[in-house]
């Protein structure tokens, strides 16, 4: 017998979690079956070497995209560390981070034609912007509690005008000698 532990009942269980956990493996299995079926259709129509070339090209293109997005993220990080207090400006033609670009590269690397199409949708700028706004809108309303608050703070681009009064005390410097107090030995 445990005291203070609340048992999960259908009434106090978070909504939708049980359903998602139940159907996610089924959805992944259906995705894999559909990918294999499409690859077999293409292999029948164009040949096995064509399918192999498509799969290798997807891996090479995906690794190039991920490497390029990683370099861009690293450059932004070093730029922001060199100029403290200023957020790095996105490159021309870029709006936002590299998450969808890296996801697109990862989907290109996954063998299959549907994953390649989804990866290309993540890489094409108009659909990437559309995905960013729709996913961001869904995530804003999805995560209640501390995780949702952290997500909101991470997405803030402008200060909200709140000023916190305070004093900065640096502990790495020795205190300056006071003119009216006793002198400390050095």
Secondary structure, DSSP 4 states (H G I P E B T S, - for coil): --SSPPPP-TTTSPTTHHHHHHHHHHHHHHHHHHHHHHHHHHHHHH-HHHHHHHHHHHHHHHHHHHHHHHHHHHHHHHHHHHSTTSPPPPPTT--S-SHHHHHHHHHHHSSSHHHHHHHHHHHSHHHHHHHHHHHHHHHHHH--SHHHHHHHHHH--S--S---------SSSPPPPPTTSPPPP-
